[in-house]
Structures are given as C-alpha cells and as structure tokens.
C-alpha cells in the first residue's frame, strides 16, 4: 500500500511503517497517515481532499494505551481492520470565495476590542435581527467536540450546530437538520470568515453576507474510534486507575 505521511515527530513512526512494508508516496498515496493531533488531520484533509486519512496521535503529546500503541494501530491498517467514517463537510461562501471545513465554519470579530454586530437567517427565515458578540459558527457532528463545545458546553450526534460566541443578549444555540442553510449579514465589522484551523481567512465588512451550508463532498477517515479511546484519554487526563504506556 502506498501511503502519505504528514504531521510532526515523523521519525517516531516512519521506521515502524517501513518494517511493515508500507511504501511512501507523495504523488499518489492510497491513504494519508497524519501523526499528531486534530490539527494535523484537519490540515491534511484541507491539503488533500478526497484522499482517505488515518490519524494517529503522537505519543509525545498524548500517551497511547497498550491496545492502541503505534505497532497495534499499524497492524490494524495493514490487515484492513480499521473502521471507516464518512464525515460531512461544510462551506462558508462569500461572493466567489469559499472556505471548507470538516469541523466548523465561523464568522468572528476581527477587532478584539470591538464586538461584532450581525443578523442571522436559517433557510431564509430570519432568526435574529441583531446579535452583538464575538461571532457565530456552524459546526458538524465531528466538530461539535471542538470550538462548538467550548461555546455551548454541549455536543450533538446528528445535524449541524449553530453557536453564538459571547453574545451580549440571551440567544439559543441550535442543532439544525444537516441540510439547513445559514446566512449571516455583517451589520458592524470588520469580521473574519474562517474554517477549521486554516490560516487562510476572508475579511468581511459591513453589509457583507456569508452563506454556510453542507457540501456534496465527504472526508473519508479511518480509525476515528481509536484516535483517542477512553483509556488513552485517561492517560492524558489522569483520574483514578493507572494504565501502561506502550513505547512502540
């Protein structure tokens, strides 16, 4: 199998892949292994859309339990035993520009000392005439455990989530059907349109409108269920019982 390899501390995992007979290819990989955290996976999908990904956490940052040490995870890949997930993507559309994410798309105030004012429609029905705050975002189920969770203190399992960051008035966060279309108009800016952890943002000014909706594309990810299992999570955030850490 031809694989691509992206992320950090690649010297920790590359020899193990070579031992199992994997061939490295930058041009036409059958799958890309990302070594690191969530950001490595998001970046790889952004740079190589459509190519299957297999994320593996680097043990320097997130210790791995014995069941999911490097060697065991590589064996699961080699034997075709990894669970496949298809993640929806959402896009933020502004004029002829587009940003795509598998986690979330956010409109955020550009000036940290000045709140953003904006209006929101859901499926062309006005939801809020004027909201004052840091911004608004749409998240996927996968992204619900990221920025959406830090804002709403909740996650969801179906649909897409609409979150309002640090608004001055009480306004409900929503979980909407997956095919919902969210439109936001900037009443007072400036603002930035961002997707996932992309460094490329789009600047928005007063009067600009952004549409956020699901795309027709999907991200094909393998091994998400073991990306951080409960035992690995406990190693990273110790609570009670100990676990052994596998070195390979």
N, C-alpha and C positions, 0 to 999 in steps of 0.2 A: 504494500500500500504506500502511495506517495503522500507525504504529509507536509504541511507547512508548520512552522513553529514561530510563535510570537510571544512577547512578554518580557519578563525580567528574570535574572538568575537562570538563564537557559542552560548554563553549564551544569546545573544540578540535575537536569532531566534528559539532556541530549544523549549522553552515553548510554542511558538505560533504553532509550528508544532504538539506538543503533544496535544494541545487543539483541533486541527482539526482531531485527531485520527490517525495520522501517526505513524507507528511502525518503530523503528530504528533497523537496521541490518547491522553488519559489514561483515557478511559472504556472504549473497546472496541478496543484495539490488536490487530492481527493477529499481531504479533511484538514482543517487547521486546528492545531492544539494551541490553546492560549495558556500560558503559565503566569499566574499572578492572581489578581482579584477580579471583581466585577468590571473594573475599568478596562482591563485587558480584553475581556470578552466583548464589551461594547465597542472598543476601538477596532477590533478585528472584524466585527460584523460591518462596521461602517466602511472600512477599507476594502473588504472583500465580500460584498453582499452576494448571497446565493450559495456560497461555499459552506458546507457543513462545518460546525465548530465543536470542539471538545475542550471545555475549560477544566484546567487542573489548578488548584490553589498552590501557591508556593509555600513550602513548609517554614520558610524563614519568617513569614508574616502570620501565617495561620497553620499551626501544628496539625498534622494529619493523624487520625486514629489508625490502629494497626490494620483494620479492614480496608481502609482506603489509602494506604500508603502508595507511593509512586508505582512500585512494581505491580501491585494488585490492579490499580487503575489501568495501567498499560496492558496488562493481560486481558482485562475486560474488553478493551478496544480491539486487541489482536484477535480475540475469539468471537467478536461480533455480539457481545452480550450487553452493550450499553443501551440504556433506554433512550429512545428518540423523542424529542419535544419539538413542536412547531409553534413558534412564538409570533403573534401578530406584530406588525409594525404600524406606527402612526406617523403622520407627516404634518408639519406646520407649513402652510402655504401662504406666501405673501407676494403678490404680483406674479412675476415669473420665477421667483425663488422658492426653494423647498429645502427643509431640513427633516431628516427621517431618524426615528429612534425606536429602539425596542423596549426602552424603559419609559421615557416620558418626553413631552414637548412642553416647554414653559415660556411664558412671557414674563419678564422680570424687569423691575425698575433699574435703569442704568445708573442713575444718580443715587448713591446710597443714603443721602440726607434728604431726599425728596420722594414722597410717596407717589405711586403710580395711580392714575385715575383711568378707569376703563369700563366698558359696557360689554355684557355677555349675552349671546343668543344660543339656544340649543335647538337644533333643527329649525332654524329661522323663527323661533318663538323667543321673545325677549325674556330672559331670566332675571337679569339685574340691570337696572338703568344706569347706576353709577356705583362702582366699588372703589374704595380708597385702600391701598395696601401695597405690599411688595410685589404682588403678581399673581398670576393664575396659571395652572398647568393641567394637562391631561396625561394620565398615566395608564399603562397597560396592566394586566394582571401581574406580569413579571415585574414591572416597575413599581407595583404597589408597595413593595417592601423597601423601597429606596426613599426618594425625596417626598413622595406622596405620604408615606408613613410618618415621616418626621413632622409634616404639617398637620395631618389629621389624626395621628395616633391610632391608625387603623389600617387594615389591609382588606382586599377583596379577592374573590375567586372567579368571578365571571364579569364580563363587560369591560368598560373603561371608567376610570375615576376622574372626577373634576375637583380640583383642590384650589382653595383660595389662601394665599400665603399672607399671614399677618394683616388681615383686613381690619379696618377700624370699627366696622359695624358687624353685627352678628349675621352671618350668612352660611347656609348649609353647604357642606361638601356633598357631592353627589356621586353615586355609582350609576352609570347610564348603560343602555344597551350598546353592544360592541359597534354597531353601525351608526351610532349617533354622530352628528356633525356639530362641532362647537365653533362659534365665531366670536371674536373679541375685537372691539374697536378702542383704540387709544384716545382718551379724552384729554389727558395731560401726560406727556412723556418727559424725557425720552425713555425708551424701553429697549430691551434686547430679546430677540427670539432665539431660543436655544433648544437643542435636542441632545439627550443623554449627556455624555461628557465631552462632546465635540468642542474643540477650541474655536470653531467657526460659528460665529453668531451673526444675526441680521439685526441691524439697528432700525428701530421703529420710532416714528414721530407722531405728533398729534394728528388725528384723523386717519391714521393707517389702520387697516383691518387685516386680521390673520384668521385663517380657517385651519382647524385641526380635525383630522379625520383618519380613519383606518385606511391603510393602503391595501393593494391587492397582493403584496409580497409578504413572505414569511421568512423568519430566521429558523434554520434547522440546527438544533443544538442537541448534542449527545451528552448524557451523564449529568444533567442538571440535578437529578435527585441525589447524586452523591457529591455534588460540588461543595457542599458543607452539610454533612449529615449531623444528626443530634450529638453523636459522640465527638465529632470534630469540633462542633460548636462549643461543647463543654470544655474541650482542651483550650480553646481560645478565650473562653469566658468561664473560668473555673467556678463551680458552685459547691459540689459536695464530694462525689466519688472520683477517684483518680483513674486515668487511662494511660496506657503505654503509648509512646510515640514511636512510630516506625521510621527508621532512618533512610530506608530505600523503598 
